[in-house]
Amino acid sequence: MRDYAITTDSSCDFDQALADSLGVTVVPLSVQIGPRRFRNAPGEAMDSHSFYQLLSQGELAQTSAPNVEEFKAVWRPILQSGRDLLYLGFSSGLSGTYHNAAIAAEDLREEFPEARIITVDTLCASLGQGMLVDLTVQEKRQGKTLDEAAAFAEKNRLYLCHWFTVGDLSQLRRGGRLSAGKAIVGNLLNIKPVLHVDNEGHLVPMASAKGRKKSIEALVSHMEESAVARSSSASTSATATVWPMPSCWPKWFGTGSTSPPSPSGMSAPSSGRTPARVPWPSSSWGPTDKGGPISKGGRSLPI
């Protein structure tokens, strides 16, 4: 049986040390902020402090997906080494990254007919994507085959539940996710939206809260109501089951254990990530006229 490599893209938010420890190859996206353009890769990316300082000064940041040739350049040496390849990609509902990866995979299948290349749309982003990559690596380390690891990622991707809030509405307005009028009023009233990634991998607003503290409390409240305790059976009405990465996440809440609960015997919630109810008033932050990821039809971000 041929060995295989697990690859992802820099939307997983891994630093180089973590990527190296997992043995994962990361294909970088590109970032432009002001006049500066760089790849989100070690030795090239801007440090976080400088990046957010420029954002606070009004600079607009834009990202772009790796093109087909960039994927092929990273993957070709892996295939030339005689290994197969599993790619776990940034949500197709938020970026064109996965689409480009799928095209690159198809081209390389013709170039390396003896190799197997499987691509999985994680429908995740940031450390949600990173957590799924980490858990899939653990499956590989337990001896799972390429097909079994890919099936694990596809089966468990909707267990990764992304709920978050932002401190400033300006970036949502600049990215077309919020109308200018709502952003101005929201900033004046100190309104913070609570956002969510749905079952199709799109960004959607779920609620709003007045002030940063209230928005954080709303996230904690949702976690308390929807998280599945380690000692509990998985419920089909649960919003999501989330496993912490042993290498870099706190001890499993309330158990004193650093080992994540095993997904064996669990089935994905019938409602996926989308909750049956939201414990806060309905959001007034609806889709904007400019389209974008929270528009009707779920248009992707232009990256």
FENMOFEN-V743231 format. One line per field, one symbol per residue. ss: DSSP state (@ for helix, = for strand, . for the rest). phi: phi as a letter, one per 30 degrees, with the letter a starting at -180 (. if undefined). psi: psi as a letter, one per 40 degrees, with the letter a starting at -180 (. if undefined). A space follows every 50 residues. Layout:
ss->???
phi->???
psi->???
This chain:
ss->...======@@@...@@@@@@@..===..====..====........@@@ @@@@@@....====...@@@@@@@@@@@@@...======.......@@@@ @@@@@@@@@@@.....=====....@@@@@@@@@@@@@@@@....@@@@@ @@@@@@@@@...===....@@@@@.....@@@@@@@@@@.=======... ..========.@@@@@@@@@@@@@@@........................ .................................................. ...
phi->.ddbccbbbdddiddddddddciccccddcbbbidcbaddbeicdddedd dddddddjdccbcbdddedddddddedddddjcdbbccceeddbadeded dddddddddddbddccbccbddhbahdddddddeddddddddjddedddd dddddcddddccbabbdbdddddddidbddddddddddcidcdccacddc icdbdcabbcjddddddddddddddcdcdddcddcdcddacccddedbcd eeeiciccddddddiccdedciddddacdbeedccdecddijdcddjidd ddb
psi->hiiiihiaieeefhiddddddefhhhhiiihhhbehhiigihediiiddd ddddddeeihhiiiihidddddddddddddeeiahhhhiiheeeiedddd dddddddddddgdeihhhhhhefiibeddddddddddddddeeiiddddd dddddedeehhhhiiiehedddddeeehidddddddddefhhihiihaee eihiidiiihidddddddddddddddihideiihheeidihhhihddeii ihheeeiehiiheheiiiidebdhidiheiiiiegaiieeaaeeihefii if.
